[in-house]
Amino acid sequence: MNPIKVDAKKCLRDGVCVAECPMRLIELKGGSPVPTTVVGGEARCIKCGHCVAVCRAGALSIDGMKADDCPPVPAGMSAAAAEGFLRARRSIRVYRDKPVEREKLARLIEVARYAPTGSNSQRLGWIVIGSRERVKTLAGMVVDFFRHLAASGSPLAGSYRLGDRVAAWDSGIDVISRGAPALVAAHAPKEYGLGTVDCALALTYLDLMAPSLDLGSCWGGFFMMAAAHWPPLQQALGLPEGHACHGVMMVGYPKFAYYRLPMRNPPTIQWK
């Protein structure tokens, strides 16, 4: 069954969909009134939506994706506004004592699912921990992993000063979850080679979307380290069989506001 449909009354025959299809599945032959799918192309369509998005006449649709159901592209942001938005992004490590509403966490993931994935595979899954107490319990498991590494003489213990992290935790300072009220983990099948990239991209979308909902976020690097190697944490997260956690984000309401855009080192560029 051909997944790509063309409304002949709307089609402009401008060939844009032909040029844009990343899988080269669409052709416009001289005698054809509208673009058609190449022979055997039905099985190779990844339903990325490029053809639907690029058709200014709204003539194309894919199974489950009609042009009328896809919102129009919003007006563009100026370069200055985009730069200011991106530079204002901060890693939040001090949170208010306030839970994050499930609706807001769901909204973040709703936006994150639009991040690019390899061949539009969309194989990511999400785990959301929505209580501060549960997040802290998981943070304690991360500390247990650090204790294990230190006791076994792992080189990681020295590289990441894990002994200092454990000592801080034991003294009542949470350097693992930073008191975050929520945790979002992204996972993908272990056999999927682009799981790490896809999860990182999706969580970056989530990270950048958070301030629009008055939220802040921070990459949970210690959680990610432990989730990759520590079975007790993997079991506590409830990862599906055969899946690996490729990214963790702490989420909450920032306790403080920021008023300046800090400087960064100049880029190292090789022009070829």
N, C-alpha and C positions, 0 to 999 in steps of 0.2 A: 504494500500500500504506500502510495506517494505521500510523504509527510508534508511536502511543500505545496500549498495551494495558491493560485494567482487569480485575482478577480480581473477578468478581461476588460470590464467596463472602466476600471480605475487605472489599469496598467499604462504607464507612459512609454514603455519599450525603450527606456534609456540605457539599459544594460548595467546599471549600477549594482544591482543584486548579483549579477554574474561576476563582476569584478571583485565584489566584497566577500563572497562566500569563501571561508578559509579552507574548506574541503574541496572546492572546485566542483560542486555538485550541480550547479545551475548553468544552463546554456540558453542562448537566444539565437535560434536558427532563422535564416532568411524567410522561410515559408511559414514559420510558426507565429501565431498572433500574440502569444505571450511567452515569457521564459518557461522552460521546462526542466525537469530533473534529468540528469544524464543517466544512461543505462547503468543499472546497478547502484545508483546513488542513494536509493532509499535506505539501504542498510548502513550507509556510511554517514548519514546525517547525525550530527551531535547536538542538534537543537540548541545551538548557541544563540539564535535570535538575531544574528547580524543582518540577515536579509529582511527581517521584519523591521528592524530598527532603522535601516538605511533607506527604505522605500518611502519617499516623501509623499507618495500618493496613498499610502496605506493599502496597497493592493495585495501584499503577500501575507500569508499566515502559515503557521506550522501547527501540527496536531497539538492541541492544548495551549496554543499561543496565538490568539487572534490580534490583529493590529489594533482593533478598538479597545482591547483589554490592556494594552500597554500604554502607560502614561507618557505624555510628551516629554522631551528632553527640556529641563528647566533652563532659564537664561544663564549664560555663562558668568563666572566670577572673574573679576579683574585679576591681573597678575599680582598686584599689590595686596589685594584682599586675600588671595590664595596663599601668598608667602606669609602674610601676617598670621593667618589661621594655622598654618603648619608650624611656624616658629613658636607659636604660643602653646603648642602641645607640651605638657609636662607629665613626668612620672609622679603620680600621687602616692605618697607614703605616710600621710597623716590624714586620717578619716574622722568624720563626725560619727558620734554614737547613734547612728540612724540606719535602720535596715533599708535595703534597696527593694523597691516594689517589683514584684514579678513581672508586671506589665512593661516596666522599663528594661529589664533584663531581656525579655522576649523581643522588645523593639531593637535592642542592640544586635541580637543574633539575626533578626529579620534583615537588617541592613548588611550584616557581615556575610550573609549567604550570597550576596551579589558580587563578592570578590572573585577574581578569576581563578579557575581551577584547570588543571591539565585536561585538554580536550573537552572542557565543560563537563567533566565527569561528576562533579558535585558529590564526592564520596565522603565528605566530612560528617562527623557526628559531634554533638555537644553535650557536655555535662555541666550543670549549674548547681553550685552549692550556695544556698541563699540564706544561711544563718551564720552570724559571727562565731557562735559556739562551735558549729561544725567545722568552719574554716580553721579555727584554732586547733581543733582535734587533729585535723589533717596536717597542720603545721607541726604539731608534736611528732607525727610520724616522720616528717622530713628530718627533724632533729634526731630521731632514732637512727635514721639512715646515716646522718653525719657521725653519730657516735660509732656506728659500725665501721665506717670508713677510717675514722681516727684509730680505732682499736686494731684494725687490720693492717695499719701502716700504708694505706693507699696514698699515692702521690697527690691525689686530689685534696686530701686533708690539708696539706701544706699550701698548695696552689690557691685554694679558696679560703684559707684561714678558718677552716671548719671548727677548729677548737674554740676560736673566739666566738663563733656563732652559737655554739653549744653553751659556752659560759654565759653569754648574754641571755639566752633563753632561760637558763637555770636561775639567773638573777631576776627574772621577771620581765625582761625586755624582749618583745616579739620582733625579731629581725627577719622573720620568715614571711609572715602574712601581713605584718605592719598594722594589725588590728582591723584589716579589711572586713566588711560585713558580707561580702559575696566573692565568689570565685567562679570563673568560667574556664572550662577546659575544652580544647578542641582535639579530636582524635580521628584517625583514619585507619583503614586496613593495613596491616603490616606489609602485605605484599605490594601495596600501591607505592611505587617509587617516588611519587611527588607529594606524599602526605605531609612532609615537613614544610615544604614550600607553600602548599595550599593552606595549611593551618596558620602559618605565619601571616600570609596575606589576609586571610579572613579575620584574624585577631587584630591586625593593623586597622582594618576597616572599623571594627568594634571600638578600638582604642580612640580613633579619630572622631567617631560618632558620639562618644560618651559626653563630652562637654556640652553638646546641644541639649542634653537631657539633665544638665546640672550635675553630672557625674564626673568622676575622675577614675583613672585606671593606672595600672602599673604591671609590667611584665613580671610574672612570678618565676624568675629564673631558678630559684632553689626548688620550687615545686616541680619544675620541668626536669631538673637534674634527678630528683628522687623518683619521679613518675616513670622515668626511662629505665630505672634499675632496681627499684625497691618493691618487691612483691606485695608487702602489706599495704603500701599506699595504692598500688595498682588495684588491689582487691577492694580497698575502701572507696576508691573513686567509682568502682563498678564499671570498668571498661568492658565493652562487649568482647566476646571471645574472638581472638585473632586481630584485635585492634591495638594500636599504640597511641599514647598521648604525645602530641607534638607541640603543644603550646598551652600555657596557662596565663590567665589575666586576672589580677585582683581588681575589684570594682567597688566603688563606694562614693559617698558624698565627701568632697574635699573639705577639710576643716578650715583651710586658709585660702585666700585668693592670691593671685600673682599679678604683678603690675609692670614687669619689664620683660623684654626679650633678651635673654642672655646671649653672650657671644660664643662662637665656636671657632675652632682652628680653621684656617683657610684650607680649601680642598687641595689634595694632591692630584694633579691631572697630567696625563700624558696625551698630547695632541698628536695624532698620527696622520 
